[in-house]
Structure formats: structure tokens, C-alpha cells
Amino acid sequence: MDRLSNTVRPYAWGSTTAIPELLGIAATGEPQAEMWMGAHPGAPSRVTRDDEERPLSDVIAADPVRELGAAAVETFGPRLPFLLKILAAGAPLSLQVHPNLAQAQEGYAAEESAGVPIDAPHRNYKDANHKPELICALTPFDGLCGFRAPLEAAELLAALDVDSLKPYVDLLHAHPEEAALREVLTALLSADPNEMAATAGEAASACDRLGGSYAPYAQIAHHFPGDPGVIAAMLLNHVQLQPGEALFLGAGVPHAYLSGLGVEIMANSDNVLRCGLTPKHVDVPELLRIVRFEASDPGILRPEASPSGEELYDTPTDEFRLSRYVLAAGASPSDLTAATPQILLCTSGTVRAGELTLAPGRSAFIPAGEKAEVSGAGTVFRATVVV
């Protein structure tokens, strides 16, 4: 197996302290948002083979069957189909949705045909893949996930007592669920920017005054004053995860992470359509085509334990499979040998993986079929695929 050397992405919303504290290194004062583990071309992990450090993407490309296994290559092609991250939110991320596979393929083909540069700021589809994802909390973690019931959202907005919000409250009362949510989100994103900025400002002041369940929205407004996403966020379920709990985000489900440290895994894609809380491009017509306008329970996931000691976060996607092992000192090693590629990530204690010792924040890549045992006293996450 290979120890991974990983890149930390300094996005503006990142925490300045969470990732350095996990890694046991000094903070630089700059935001450190995501540490990527995998073979994504944007920031592939690096491994040492034959005394030479090389991108994991190059190692896999040189011999996909050896590194990934024949079954994974046949199912997903000659690339690692998932990206594992440590995510540290010090400020809210953009309110966003991801397309399903058919929508991604259609959207990518259309933009390619139209000659839209892949790095154009108004480009929606960077690849032809979907992006289901799972976030598992390492610390208390706040987020937004899925629509509230329209009447619940109406009650939340009405309590702000902002005159310019009353038409949205009326819409939420007047229509069936899907139509109500669609009409309100469309109206929010299509409103005059100056009028919406004033409405969002009044709403923010009311949230500050009311506190309690309104506090998260006041904090969002602090970071994004005047953004229509401040109001759109109140249409969504507010979720607070405790360490070890997780959320699965499927296609079309609007969501945003607000604060906390977690382990995130996703299909290897960059496709994001934004609804707000961002200075980046918002393509309203395409967004409305992708969003699933249905109220839903966020569905907090807790790991399912097996006799082997593996605790699995069960999801409906095959591109990734995330589980964890909470290891006790002196216990027999756990055998993780599999016919699929794996990444191991230590998040607490000290874990022995084969010949490698992993401290918190350190990770390893295990090629398909390679013998893999873990032991020690700590927690290790295991990322692989389903074939």
C-alpha cells in the first residue's frame, strides 16, 4: 500500500484551524477548506513508487487493472470512481444541487457542442458524471438539506414579520407542494436584485432579533448580506449532525454545509449548480430543471455495525462505499483485503495499516487485491467501491 501525500484547498469558506488541528500542525492563518484524497485531476494525491513521487492518477493510468481491479475497471472505467475529502467549513458553502447521471451527460454534451470553454465561469457541467455525496461529521456539524414542507417554511417566514416576504408566504399556502416550492424559489432567484437585497436585509435583522432556530439564518446573512440565498435557505431543513452521524446527498436535493469538520466522499465529478450564497454564476433556468421540488426528511445516517467490526454508512450509490473501524488497543487486526481499490483515512489515535503507521489526517491507498490489515487504537475510515 502507498502512503498518500494530499493537497489542501484554501477556499475562502474554509476554517483556519480545523484541518491543522487534526493534522497536528501549526495553522497558517489562511483558510484550509478541503483536503483531497484520490486521483481527481484537479488535485491528485501523490504516492512514492520506485523511489519517485508520482500523482496517483498517473499510477492508475499506467496500469488500471492492477491498481483498481478488473471488476472496477469494467464497471467504472480506468479511473478511481470516488474522491475522499476532509472538509472544514468555517463559513457557509454555496447553496447547491447536483445533477443525476442522465442530466450530467446531457448538459455536458450540450456545452461541449456549444463550444463553452471548460473553465468558463458560466459553465455548469465540467464532466459527464453525476455527483452523489456523503458527509460524515467528525465534530458537531451544521448544514441544510432538502426542502421543508411548504406550510412549515411559510410559518418560519411569516414569523419574521417582513412585509415583502408576505407574497412568498401566500404562495407557500396557495399551491400543492411541488408547485409551491418551485414558484417560491423561482420568484426568489428572479426578483429585482435591489429589492431582494432589502428584503434579505430585513429578514436578517429579524433573525438576529428572534435568535433560537433563526440563528443559523442570521449567521448566513452575516456572510452573504443581501443574497437571495438567505431566504432560499429558510425553505430547507436545518440539520445538526453529531460526530459519527452522516448525510447522503442525492441528485436534485438542495443543500449547503454551514460549519464543522467532516469526512466527505463523492463520485468523481465537479458538477455543481448553485442556488445562492455565492458570488459565482447562478444559471436559474438550468437550476430549476435539476432541482427536485419535494419536501423530504434529511435522513440522518448512523453506521450499521457488523461482526467484523466494520461500521457501514449505507447509501444507494456504487461509486463509493464508506465505512469506519473504531480500533481498540490489543485487539486482533481487522482484515480489509478486497478486490477493489481502497483509501484508508485515520481520524483519531494511531492506526497501523500494513507497514504504515497512520496518525490523524494521514491516509493510504491500497491497490485492489493487496493484503490489508489494520490495528491499533483509533478510528480509521475506509473508502472503496461496490462492484
Secondary structure, DSSP 8 states (H G I E B T S, - for coil): -EE-B-EEE--TTBBSSHHHHHHT----SS-B-EEEES--TTS--EEEETTEEEEHHHHHHH-HHHHH-HHHHHHH-SS--EEEEEEEESS---EEE---HHHHHHHHHHHHHTT--TT-TT---SSS----EEEEESS-EEEEEEE--HHHHHHHHHTT--GGGHHHHHHHHHS-HHHHHHHHHHHHHHS-HHHHHHHHHHHHHHHHHH-GGGHHHHHHHHHSTT-THHHHGGGEEEEEE-TT-EEEE-TT--EEEEEEEEEEEEES----EEEESSSS---HHHHHHH----B-----B--EE-TTS-EEE--S-SS-EEEEEEE-TT---EE---SS-EEEEEEEEEEEETTEEE-TT-EEEE-TT---EEEEEEEEEEEE---
